[in-house]
Structures are given as structure tokens and as C-alpha cells.
């Protein structure tokens, strides 16, 4: 059976970059798909974080349904907000569409899809995507194919600290080409109904080279050049899939310039009386002061390299002490910050019975306190009069689902140009982003990604409405004629279909899939693998 559905993932792609390239002829293949089909911005998750968004792509559920809002597991029982475990494919097992399609007898091959490491069995072939540790053979299931495509630990990934800036574009190009070559191999030698290929270089290049677009120099066109490269790879895959294939192109989020100022929300909360620090901002145990001083004096790269080698639990305790969490007077603190991603912040109430030293009574008192906090955050102003927050929401209003209770009580989207920062009093609530950070990571995520669809089932020029990343999973199932689990948050994008296809593929609901990650097979990373993954995530600004 020929490929019916080809899904191309452009991690972090944005029409801000892609649109002009399509118009100028530098991305002719994606332009041709949009011209004979449909295109629209694709709304990401909140926050627009890689782990959360690709989890939504796979399960049709946002962070409230998956419990995933970051690369680490959130844990409201810890004042850090996180436990040391990394999110892996095991947390998405059971109710992702790769497995749902496989259980229905649909053959699928997937290459480079983020959040699929370690690889897991499907009816077909799964080659894991970012983040994945370096290893000699391909991270693939079935394991017998591990050596089919040569060494997998060279050259280094673009996020490796061992690469200089000038070496990173070539590394991104190498791995995106490799994903395309593996996909071409599978398309030529298998008969899967669905094939997925995701290119991560569009994301990595935007993190590392966004500033060069305005600064000029030898890397001024590096990001646009990589988009053009990926467009050519997409053209090869579309041709290999054949004219009978329906093509979906999706990015997990968009991109924009990195933020230039940090809001230290715990300092603001302290100033408003929500958070209390022992001794008026001093104090703390001697070890905590020693750790904080060492962190200040040791070069950042050396500090992080040493920290990466520590066991997870020790790393968490070190973070808490370096951030001054030991100085918080928890029995008098009502609310505190949980950092999420760049301009997106969480705030938790310190609830009795939920946190170790909680003081806010659950139920009606908690709800009343939260409403007061939301009002205060919504009215907060920076020293120059600008609003501190662009949006402030109750957690469950933006995170519906069975795991919403794992996520912070309040979601804050800071105003444009602001990112969240740690730090307790004393000190200003707003500071410039350190120059070294801005030079290293010059692009960060935005909520609007890319959606393009074309092929025999798609009506040219149809309106997809306002598509969201959670809508991709039910759309895929509908295109395959499979029932959509009743507990999926997304909706199938049937508005893009021809009249004949819409009648033939009328979506139908099936039994609930249940929360992902319930397969009970573990799937955690060993110490060396976890350290390698954390280092790559830190190099791209995902972990502090």
C-alpha cells in the first residue's frame, strides 16, 4: 500500500521567516503545498514549550491532559516546583496516535519526532527525535535496525558545548539531512500508510542565530539558509511519497527575538506581601550562602558542567539552595513563583496539605486568595509604567484535563520583551538579561507556529479556522478513518477537506484514551543519558 499520509514537522518554524522565503521563491516546495492546499498559523500550547507542544501533537491533549509543561516533571509538593526526573516517551505511552494507529493495524514510520526517546514499539519503525543522548547506533525500534544508517554519535548535535558557533549550522544541516535520508529509505522500502519526518534544525538554528538576522555579519542569512535547505528536503519527501499522499506540515511553536529584561517574580511577590523571606532578605543556612557565592564566582559554563554530573536529587537541592529557597519563610508565605519557559511563569499558592508548610486553606479560601492574586498580577506595573503581565489566567482555564492539578495555580504570560528570572530579595524586581545569555540564546519560542496541508483530500483555499497543535492528532485519526478518543481536547480539522472526503471521513468518537504514561514500563534515563540530555537542553536555553 502506498503512503497515504505524509507528515512533515518543522520544529519551531514561523511564518515570520517562512512567509517571505515562500514569497521570494527560496522555499518553493512549501509554497507549492500552500498554493494547492491551505495554510494558517498553528496555535501552540501554553507555554509554547517543545515538550508540551509535541506531547500535544501526539496525544491531542494540552498540558492539562498530559501533565507536561516542561522537559522536567512538575511537582507541586516541592517548593522548587519540579522533581529531578526528565520527561521521556514513557510519559506519552498508551494514548499517543502512533500507538492508537498501530493497534488499529495501521503501519506507521516515524523519524525524528521529538519526545519519542527511548524508542517504543509501533506497527512499523520509530527513530527517536530530540532530545536524545548520543549513542553509537540509531535510537530505533525495532532494535535490529540500529546499525542500518551508520554511526549516531557523530558529528555532535548542534546543541553540543563542544562546537563553536561557526560549526553549528553544519551540524543542524547534517542531522536534518540524515532524517530526510532515513525517511527516503523507509519510503522506498516499506509500505507504511503514514510516514512522519521532523526536522529539528529549524528550532536549533533559531535559538542560536536569530540575532544575526539583525546584526549582519557572516551568519546573517544562516537561519534563512537553513529554512531553504529544509524546504528542499521536504520537496524530496513529497516526491517520494507520491501524488496520492495527503501532506500535513506542522510546527510545534513559532519563534521571535529573545527577551531583554528579567522579571524576578518572587521579589515582586515579596514586595506585595505574598512571599516572606527570613530576616528581611538575609539569613539562610551557611551551606546555602556558600553555594550561592560559588555560583556567583564560578564561570557559568564550568558551574553547569560540574552540576550536570551530580545525581538528580542532589542537583535539585543544590538548585534550591543557590536560588535562596532555604531563605523563604514558608509558614508566612502565601504564594511563590514556578518558572516555566522564558516569558511564561507559574505561580502557586502555598496550600495546607499540598505543600509541606502550606498555610492557605484549601477550597473556598484558596479560590479567594487566587482571585486576589490574579487581580494583583493583572494590575502590576513595571517602574516605567508598562504592564508586567500580558495575560494572567487560572490554571484550569488554559489547562483543561485530568492532570491539571499537577500544574501551577496561576499562569502568567509576561509582557513582550520580558522573561522570568529567579532571585529573592534584596534586589530589583526587573533587571536586564545578562549579556552572555543574550549572546548565546538570541531566539525564543512564540505561540504561533505553521500549518500547511495539501493533497487529494484537501480542498484548495479552504479555511482551517484557527488550528491548534492539539488538533493535529484527531485530524490524523480522522484522515485514517479511525475513531477519535472522546477525551481528546483537540478537534479534527474537517474544514480543510474536499466535500467528498468530508462525507467519507466523517469523524466519529471512540472510547476515551485515558491519560498518557500509564503503561507502567518505566522508561527513565540512566545517569549518563540524563546528563547528556540535560546538557543539550541547557545549551538551547530550556533549562537554567
ABEGO torsion letter per residue (X at the ends): XBBABBBBBBBGBBAAAAAAAAAAGABAAAAAAAAABBBBBBBBBOBBBAAAAAAAAAAGBBAAAAGBABABBBBAABAAGBBABBBBAAAABGABAAAAAAAAGBBBBBBGBBGAOBBBBBBEBBBBBOBBBBBABBBBOBAAAAAAAEBAAOBBBAABAABBAAAAAAAAAAAAAAAAAAAAAAAAABBBABBBBBBAAAAAAAAAAAAAAAAEEAAAAAAAAAAAAAAAAAAAAAAAAEAABBBBBBBABBBBBBBABBBBAAAAAAAAGABBBBGGGBEEBAAAAAAAAAAAABBAAAAAAAAAABBAAAAAAAAAAAAGAAABBAAABABBBBBBBEABBBBBBBBBGABAABABBBEAAAAAAAAAAAAAAAABBBAAGBBABABBBBAAAABBEAAAAABBABBBBBBBGBBBBBEBOBEBABBBBBAAAAAABABBBBABBBBBBBEAABBBGBBAEBBBAAAAAAAAAAAAGBBBBAABABBBBAAABBAAAAAAABBBBBBBAEBBGAAGAEGBBBAAAAAAAAAAAAAAGABX
